[in-house]
Amino acid sequence: MANLFDKLPTILVLAVMVGIFVALRRHVKSARLHLWITAWVLIFVHFFVQLFEPADGNLTPVTFMIDLGCLQLSALYFIASLTSFFEDTRL
């Protein structure tokens, strides 16, 4: 149970961040914002999955794949959001 209380503040902060970006989507509709929302959701999943790790710290293969895969995919989404592909050239 101590493991839950150690990771709970991080999970709550990430849940609030995801909520902020989802609320922002009502005012700004852009592909870049959707990439950021997806990246923050993946980071939230990364930390949420860590709640289910055993006490000895060794992750099961499935949990490890989800944990590391979400973290790597979120990095790709953040990098993709920085490309000029999504910019409107008329502006």
N, C-alpha and C positions, 0 to 999 in steps of 0.2 A: 504494500500500500504506500510505502514511502516513495517508491519509484513513481507512482502516479502523482503525488504531491510535488515531486521535484520537477516533473515535466509539464504539469498543468498550466503554469503561467505562460510558458512558451506556446502551448497549444491555444490558449485563450487569446493571446496577442495575435497569432496568425489567423484565428477565426475572425477576429475583429478586422484585420487587414483585408481578408477576403470579402467580408461584408461591406467595407468601405468601397472597394473596387467594383463590387456588384452594384452598389447604390450609385456609383459614378456613371455606370453604364446607362442609367436612365437619362442622363443629360448629354453624354457624349457617346456617339456611336462610331467607333473606329476599330479597325482590325488590330491596331497596336494595343488598345485597351483589352481586347479579348485575349490577346497573347499574354498580357500581364495577369489577367484574372486566372487563366489556365496555369501559369507558372506559380502563382501564389497558392492555388489549390493543390498543386503537386507538392509544394513544400509543406503545406499543412498535412497532406497524406504521409509524407516522409516522417514527420514528427509523431503523427498519430499512430503509425505502425510500430514505432519504437516502444509504445506502451505495452505491446504484446510480446516483447522479448523476455526470455526466461531470466531468472535471477542470476545465473552464471554469466550472462552477457553474450552467449553464443546464439546467434539468430538461426532459425531454420532456413533452409535454402529458399523456400518460397517467400518468407518474410524478408530475407536479404535481397532477393531480386526486386521485390516491390519497393523496399526502402531505398536501395541504391538507384534503381531505375527511375523512380520519381525525382530524385535529386538531380540526376543527369539530364532528364528530360526538361526539368524546370530551367536548368542552365541554358539549354538549347532554345527554349522559348524566350528567355530574356535576351539572348543574343539575337534571335530572329526579330525581336521587337525593335532592335536598334538599327536594323538595315533600312535603307532608303526605299525599299520595295513598297512599303506601305504609305509613303508620302504622296500627297496629291501634287502633281507637278504644276497644276494650274495656279496653286497658291504661291 
